[in-house]
Amino acid sequence: MRENARVTGDYKGDYQELVDEISELLGVPATLENRDFELIAFGAYDSEGDLDPSALDPVRTRSILTRRSTTAVRTWFEGFGITRASGPVRIPPTPEAGVYRGRICLPVRHRGVVLGYVWLLDSEPGPTDRQLDAAMRVTARIGALLADEAQHGADLSRELRAVLTAERGWQADMAVAALRTALGPRGDGPYTMVCVAPWPSTDPDDAPSARTIPHTTALCTLPWGPAAHALAILVRLRAPDTLTPATTAATRLLVEETRTSGPGTGEPRTPSRAAGVGEPRDGLAGVAAAWQEASAAARAALAEPGFGPVAHWSRIGPYRLLTALPPETAQDFAVRPLLSPAHRELARTAEVYLDCAGQAGRTAAALGIHRQTLYYRLSRVEQLTGLDLDDGEDRLLLHMTLKGARL
């Protein structure tokens, strides 16, 4: 388990507050990096309200802009013994190395292990020993937070997979209890699930680390359909009515944006990957149900690009019902002839017509065709299916079947 994992969204605000506290204590800018010299947080402090341009030497500027330091810079700083130090280490300016200002390094340790560094720009007369002692007490709190994050970021894919695949009853109860035990105090509180699908790998162990995805508590891969996999993400919410953390995690994981329709086609292209977000649950007992919702929302987003690359279960309308139907029941025998590749244009026309509540003017405008062309196509739809588009139940059957065929 890496103790210097990258900061996740659940901890970012806490680190920023502690770095700002050190900046205020010492009256100089402070920067927090993990043990791999990856930037976690930085603060800017100036008593007159304007940051001194000389504070931005090349090394500090690169660290802030790229969120990491080079290997050469890391080796140079470690040469001053910062990995072994338990107190402040002063590092002199070295212009030829791009370090125009001296540094004070405050090692961030927890139980004797260095987990990161707080960097201060040195100046005259500089912080007093009393100020530095106070700052070191803050670094101890940062160290505890880094250690806590590393522990909480442990791989829980096996426990999560068990919860999402267990049969109802005692098996499901035991799986939830095991996940709750593994999470400790974090087992309580509002949760939801995110589904990203299709996931490119069929290897159950080929998934990103939960520590690298904002707001993610655990994740795993699961079979998704007959020949695909999906990534399942357990997200702990800050409030039961706010799904923003789940949306953020889903967006971060989508590696390809939804493609838009080509000019003049009148038909949106189907995205190659999408994400779904389930409804919030009070605790882990509802996680399996939230996963079913997230999976259904991802299917809807793949079928209907208008839902966006990230679809919420509460916003997918009739697809909430359609995704619950077995695939073999989605195609009604009357509508089946319309679903052949030869009649794709007619099927699209019928679906847009029904989406537009049967308004011919809106439909013709949406398809970019003349009304007479629309009427001709609709008559062909009735001939192929035997359905009457003036009958409400026939229209409902046709509409639902066309939507179901997308899934």
C-alpha positions as CSV (number, residue, x, y, z in Angstrom):
1,M,0.0,0.0,0.0
2,R,1.5,3.4,-1.0
3,E,1.4,5.8,1.8
4,N,2.1,8.8,-0.5
5,A,-0.9,8.4,-2.8
6,R,-2.2,11.3,-4.8
7,V,-4.8,13.4,-3.0
8,T,-8.4,12.6,-3.7
9,G,-11.4,14.9,-3.7
10,D,-12.4,13.9,-0.2
11,Y,-9.2,15.3,1.3
12,K,-8.2,18.1,-1.0
13,G,-10.0,20.8,0.9
14,D,-8.5,19.6,4.2
15,Y,-5.0,19.8,2.8
16,Q,-5.6,23.3,1.5
17,E,-6.8,24.6,4.8
18,L,-3.7,23.2,6.6
19,V,-1.3,24.7,4.0
20,D,-3.1,28.0,4.4
21,E,-2.8,27.8,8.1
22,I,1.0,27.3,7.8
23,S,1.2,30.2,5.4
24,E,-0.6,32.4,7.9
25,L,1.5,31.2,10.8
26,L,4.8,32.0,9.1
27,G,3.8,34.9,6.8
28,V,5.4,33.2,3.7
29,P,4.0,31.1,0.9
30,A,3.8,27.4,1.6
31,T,3.6,24.4,-0.7
32,L,2.6,20.8,0.1
33,E,4.0,17.9,-1.9
34,N,3.8,14.2,-1.4
35,R,6.8,12.0,-1.1
36,D,7.1,11.7,-4.8
37,F,7.2,15.5,-5.1
38,E,3.7,15.7,-6.6
39,L,1.9,18.9,-5.7
40,I,-1.0,18.5,-3.3
41,A,-1.8,22.1,-2.3
42,F,-0.1,25.5,-2.2
43,G,-0.9,28.8,-0.6
44,A,0.1,32.4,-1.4
45,Y,0.7,34.9,1.4
46,D,1.7,38.5,1.3
47,S,1.2,41.1,4.0
48,E,0.5,43.8,1.5
49,G,-1.9,41.7,-0.6
50,D,0.4,41.3,-3.7
51,L,2.6,38.2,-4.1
52,D,6.2,39.1,-4.6
53,P,7.2,38.2,-8.1
54,S,10.6,37.0,-6.8
55,A,8.8,34.2,-5.0
56,L,8.0,32.5,-8.3
57,D,11.4,31.1,-9.2
58,P,11.4,28.4,-12.0
59,V,11.3,25.4,-9.7
60,R,8.3,26.7,-7.7
61,T,6.5,27.9,-10.8
62,R,7.0,24.5,-12.5
63,S,5.8,22.7,-9.4
64,I,2.6,24.7,-9.3
65,L,1.8,24.7,-13.0
66,T,2.7,21.0,-13.7
67,R,1.8,19.7,-10.2
68,R,5.1,17.9,-9.9
69,S,8.9,18.4,-9.8
70,T,11.5,16.9,-12.2
71,T,13.6,13.9,-11.1
72,A,16.7,16.2,-11.1
73,V,15.1,18.7,-8.7
74,R,13.9,15.9,-6.5
75,T,17.4,14.3,-6.3
76,W,18.9,17.7,-5.6
77,F,16.6,18.5,-2.7
78,E,16.9,15.0,-1.2
79,G,20.6,15.5,-1.1
80,F,20.0,17.8,1.8
81,G,18.7,14.9,3.9
82,I,15.0,15.9,3.9
83,T,14.0,12.2,3.7
84,R,15.6,11.5,7.1
85,A,15.0,14.8,8.9
86,S,12.4,15.2,11.6
87,G,12.6,19.0,11.8
88,P,13.0,22.0,9.5
89,V,15.8,21.8,6.9
90,R,17.2,25.0,5.4
91,I,18.3,24.8,1.7
92,P,20.3,27.7,0.3
93,P,19.5,29.4,-3.0
94,T,21.2,27.9,-6.1
95,P,20.4,30.0,-9.2
96,E,22.1,27.6,-11.6
97,A,19.6,24.9,-10.5
98,G,16.7,27.4,-11.0
99,V,16.3,27.8,-7.2
100,Y,16.6,31.6,-6.9
101,R,15.2,31.7,-3.3
102,G,16.3,29.7,-0.4
103,R,13.9,27.1,1.0
104,I,12.8,25.8,4.3
105,C,11.6,22.2,4.1
106,L,9.2,20.9,6.8
107,P,9.2,17.1,6.6
108,V,5.7,15.6,6.9
109,R,5.9,12.5,8.9
110,H,3.6,10.0,10.5
111,R,4.8,7.3,12.9
112,G,8.4,7.9,11.8
113,V,7.7,7.6,8.0
114,V,8.1,10.6,5.8
115,L,4.9,11.0,3.7
116,G,5.5,14.5,2.1
117,Y,7.1,17.9,2.5
118,V,5.9,21.4,3.2
119,W,8.1,24.0,1.4
120,L,8.6,27.6,2.5
121,L,10.4,30.3,0.7
122,D,13.1,31.5,3.1
123,S,13.7,35.3,3.6
124,E,15.3,37.6,6.1
125,P,14.9,37.6,9.0
126,G,12.8,34.5,8.3
127,P,10.5,32.5,10.6
128,T,11.4,32.2,14.3
129,D,12.0,28.9,15.9
130,R,8.8,29.3,17.8
131,Q,6.9,29.8,14.5
132,L,8.6,26.8,12.9
133,D,7.6,24.7,15.9
134,A,4.0,25.7,15.5
135,A,4.2,24.9,11.8
136,M,5.7,21.5,12.5
137,R,2.7,20.7,14.7
138,V,0.5,21.5,11.7
139,T,2.6,19.2,9.5
140,A,1.9,16.4,12.0
141,R,-1.8,16.9,11.3
142,I,-1.0,16.7,7.6
143,G,0.9,13.5,8.1
144,A,-2.0,11.9,9.9
145,L,-4.3,13.0,7.1
146,L,-2.0,11.5,4.4
147,A,-1.8,8.3,6.4
148,D,-5.5,8.2,6.8
149,E,-6.0,8.7,3.1
150,A,-3.6,6.0,2.2
151,Q,-5.4,3.6,4.5
152,H,-8.8,4.5,3.2
153,G,-7.5,4.2,-0.4
154,A,-6.8,0.5,0.1
155,D,-8.0,-1.8,-2.6
156,L,-11.6,-2.8,-1.8
157,S,-12.4,-4.1,-5.2
158,R,-13.1,-7.7,-4.0
159,E,-15.5,-6.5,-1.3
160,L,-17.3,-4.1,-3.6
161,R,-17.6,-6.8,-6.3
162,A,-19.1,-9.2,-3.8
163,V,-21.7,-6.7,-2.8
164,L,-22.7,-6.0,-6.4
165,T,-22.9,-9.7,-7.5
166,A,-24.3,-11.4,-4.4
167,E,-27.7,-13.0,-4.6
168,R,-30.4,-11.5,-2.4
169,G,-30.7,-12.7,1.1
170,W,-28.0,-13.8,3.6
171,Q,-25.3,-13.8,0.9
172,A,-26.0,-10.1,0.2
173,D,-26.1,-9.2,3.9
174,M,-22.8,-10.8,4.5
175,A,-21.2,-9.0,1.6
176,V,-22.4,-5.7,2.8
177,A,-21.2,-6.4,6.3
178,A,-17.7,-7.3,5.0
179,L,-17.6,-4.0,3.0
180,R,-18.8,-2.0,6.0
181,T,-16.1,-3.6,8.2
182,A,-13.4,-2.8,5.7
183,L,-14.5,0.8,5.4
184,G,-14.6,1.4,9.2
185,P,-16.1,4.7,10.2
186,R,-16.7,5.5,6.5
187,G,-19.2,2.7,6.2
188,D,-22.0,5.1,7.3
189,G,-23.3,8.0,5.3
190,P,-24.8,8.6,1.9
191,Y,-23.4,6.6,-1.0
192,T,-24.2,6.1,-4.7
193,M,-22.8,4.1,-7.6
194,V,-21.3,5.2,-10.9
195,C,-21.1,2.9,-14.0
196,V,-18.7,3.6,-16.8
197,A,-19.3,1.3,-19.8
198,P,-18.1,-0.3,-21.8
199,W,-14.8,-0.6,-20.0
200,P,-12.0,-1.4,-22.5
201,S,-10.4,-4.3,-20.6
202,T,-11.9,-7.7,-19.6
203,D,-9.3,-8.2,-17.0
204,P,-11.0,-7.9,-13.6
205,D,-7.8,-6.5,-12.1
206,D,-7.2,-3.9,-14.9
207,A,-8.8,-0.9,-13.3
208,P,-7.5,2.5,-12.1
209,S,-6.6,3.0,-8.4
210,A,-9.5,4.4,-6.4
211,R,-7.0,6.9,-5.0
212,T,-6.7,8.6,-8.4
213,I,-10.4,9.2,-9.0
214,P,-12.0,12.1,-7.1
215,H,-14.5,11.1,-4.4
216,T,-14.1,7.4,-5.0
217,T,-14.2,5.0,-2.1
218,A,-13.8,1.8,-4.0
219,L,-14.1,0.5,-7.6
220,C,-14.1,-2.8,-9.5
221,T,-14.8,-4.2,-13.0
222,L,-17.9,-6.3,-13.6
223,P,-19.3,-8.2,-16.6
224,W,-21.7,-5.9,-18.5
225,G,-23.7,-7.7,-21.1
226,P,-22.6,-10.8,-23.0
227,A,-19.3,-9.6,-24.2
228,A,-18.4,-6.4,-22.3
229,H,-17.3,-5.1,-18.9
230,A,-18.1,-2.0,-16.9
231,L,-16.3,-0.1,-14.2
232,A,-18.3,0.2,-11.0
233,I,-17.4,3.1,-8.7
234,L,-18.6,3.5,-5.1
235,V,-18.9,7.2,-4.3
236,R,-19.4,8.6,-0.8
237,L,-21.5,11.8,-1.0
238,R,-21.2,14.8,1.2
239,A,-24.9,15.2,1.4
240,P,-27.8,12.8,0.4
241,D,-29.2,15.3,-2.1
242,T,-26.0,16.3,-3.9
243,L,-24.7,14.0,-6.6
244,T,-21.9,16.4,-7.8
245,P,-19.1,14.1,-6.4
246,A,-20.5,11.2,-8.5
247,T,-20.7,13.3,-11.6
248,T,-17.2,14.5,-11.1
249,A,-15.8,11.0,-10.7
250,A,-17.7,9.8,-13.8
251,T,-16.5,12.7,-15.9
252,R,-12.9,12.1,-14.9
253,L,-13.1,8.5,-16.1
254,L,-14.6,9.1,-19.5
255,V,-11.7,9.1,-21.9
256,E,-13.6,9.8,-25.0
257,E,-16.2,12.5,-25.4
258,T,-19.6,11.8,-26.9
259,R,-19.4,12.3,-30.6
260,T,-22.0,14.6,-32.2
261,S,-23.9,14.1,-35.3
262,G,-22.3,14.8,-38.7
263,P,-23.5,17.8,-40.7
264,G,-26.8,17.2,-42.6
265,T,-27.3,13.6,-41.3
266,G,-30.2,14.5,-39.0
267,E,-29.1,11.5,-36.8
268,P,-26.8,11.6,-33.8
269,R,-24.0,9.1,-33.6
270,T,-23.9,6.7,-30.8
271,P,-21.2,7.4,-28.2
272,S,-18.6,4.6,-27.7
273,R,-18.6,5.1,-23.9
274,A,-20.8,6.6,-21.3
275,A,-21.4,6.8,-17.6
276,G,-24.5,6.4,-15.4
277,V,-25.2,7.6,-11.9
278,G,-27.6,5.9,-9.5
279,E,-29.7,7.6,-6.8
280,P,-28.3,8.3,-3.4
281,R,-28.6,5.7,-0.7
282,D,-28.4,6.2,3.1
283,G,-25.9,3.4,3.6
284,L,-24.2,0.4,2.0
285,A,-27.3,-1.8,2.1
286,G,-28.7,0.2,-0.9
287,V,-25.5,0.1,-3.0
288,A,-26.5,-2.9,-5.1
289,A,-29.8,-1.2,-6.1
290,A,-27.8,2.0,-6.9
291,W,-25.6,0.0,-9.1
292,Q,-28.5,-1.4,-11.1
293,E,-29.7,2.2,-11.6
294,A,-26.2,3.4,-12.6
295,S,-25.9,0.6,-15.1
296,A,-29.3,1.3,-16.6
297,A,-28.4,5.0,-16.9
298,A,-25.2,4.2,-18.7
299,R,-27.2,2.0,-21.1
300,A,-29.6,4.9,-21.7
301,A,-26.7,7.3,-22.3
302,L,-25.2,5.0,-24.9
303,A,-28.6,4.6,-26.6
304,E,-29.6,8.2,-26.4
305,P,-26.8,10.8,-26.8
306,G,-29.1,13.5,-25.6
307,F,-28.7,12.3,-22.1
308,G,-25.1,13.3,-22.3
309,P,-21.9,11.3,-21.6
310,V,-23.0,11.2,-17.9
311,A,-26.7,10.2,-17.3
312,H,-28.5,10.3,-14.0
313,W,-31.0,7.6,-13.3
314,S,-33.6,10.2,-12.3
315,R,-33.4,11.9,-15.7
316,I,-33.6,9.1,-18.2
317,G,-37.4,9.1,-18.3
318,P,-39.0,6.0,-20.0
319,Y,-35.6,4.3,-20.1
320,R,-36.1,3.6,-16.4
321,L,-38.8,1.1,-17.4
322,L,-37.2,0.0,-20.6
323,T,-33.8,-1.0,-19.1
324,A,-35.7,-3.2,-16.6
325,L,-37.1,-5.3,-19.4
326,P,-35.3,-8.5,-20.6
327,P,-33.6,-7.8,-23.9
328,E,-35.7,-10.5,-25.7
329,T,-39.0,-8.7,-24.8
330,A,-37.9,-5.3,-26.1
331,Q,-38.8,-6.0,-29.8
332,D,-42.5,-6.4,-30.4
333,F,-43.5,-8.7,-33.3
334,A,-45.5,-5.9,-35.0
335,V,-42.7,-3.4,-35.0
336,R,-39.9,-6.0,-35.9
337,P,-40.1,-5.4,-39.7
338,L,-39.4,-1.7,-39.1
339,L,-36.2,-2.5,-37.3
340,S,-34.4,-4.1,-40.2
341,P,-31.4,-2.2,-41.6
342,A,-33.4,-1.6,-44.9
343,H,-35.9,0.5,-43.0
344,R,-33.6,2.4,-40.7
345,E,-34.7,5.8,-42.2
346,L,-38.4,5.0,-41.6
347,A,-37.7,3.9,-38.0
348,R,-35.8,7.1,-37.3
349,T,-38.7,9.1,-38.8
350,A,-41.2,7.4,-36.7
351,E,-39.2,7.9,-33.5
352,V,-38.7,11.6,-34.1
353,Y,-42.4,12.0,-35.0
354,L,-43.4,10.4,-31.7
355,D,-40.7,12.4,-29.8
356,C,-42.3,15.5,-31.2
357,A,-45.7,14.5,-29.8
358,G,-47.0,13.8,-33.3
359,Q,-46.6,17.4,-34.5
360,A,-45.8,17.2,-38.2
361,G,-44.2,20.7,-38.5
362,R,-41.8,20.1,-35.6
363,T,-40.9,16.6,-37.0
364,A,-40.3,17.8,-40.5
365,A,-38.0,20.6,-39.2
366,A,-36.1,18.2,-36.9
367,L,-35.5,15.8,-39.8
368,G,-34.9,18.6,-42.4
369,I,-37.5,17.2,-44.8
370,H,-40.7,18.4,-46.5
371,R,-44.0,17.6,-44.8
372,Q,-45.2,15.6,-47.8
373,T,-42.1,13.4,-47.4
374,L,-42.9,13.0,-43.8
375,Y,-46.5,11.9,-44.5
376,Y,-45.3,9.4,-47.1
377,R,-42.8,7.9,-44.6
378,L,-45.4,7.7,-41.9
379,S,-47.8,5.9,-44.2
380,R,-45.0,3.4,-45.0
381,V,-44.5,2.8,-41.3
382,E,-48.2,2.0,-40.9
383,Q,-48.1,-0.4,-43.8
384,L,-45.0,-2.3,-42.5
385,T,-46.3,-2.6,-38.9
386,G,-50.0,-2.7,-39.2
387,L,-50.2,0.0,-36.5
388,D,-52.5,3.0,-36.6
389,L,-50.5,6.2,-35.7
390,D,-53.8,7.9,-34.8
391,D,-54.4,5.3,-32.1
392,G,-52.8,6.2,-28.7
393,E,-52.0,2.6,-27.7
394,D,-50.4,1.8,-31.1
395,R,-48.3,4.9,-30.8
396,L,-47.2,4.0,-27.3
397,L,-46.3,0.4,-28.5
398,L,-44.3,1.8,-31.4
399,H,-42.5,4.5,-29.4
400,M,-41.5,2.1,-26.6
401,T,-40.3,-0.5,-29.0
402,L,-38.2,1.9,-31.0
403,K,-36.6,3.2,-27.8
404,G,-36.0,-0.3,-26.5
405,A,-34.3,-1.2,-29.8
406,R,-31.6,1.3,-29.0
407,L,-30.7,-0.6,-25.9
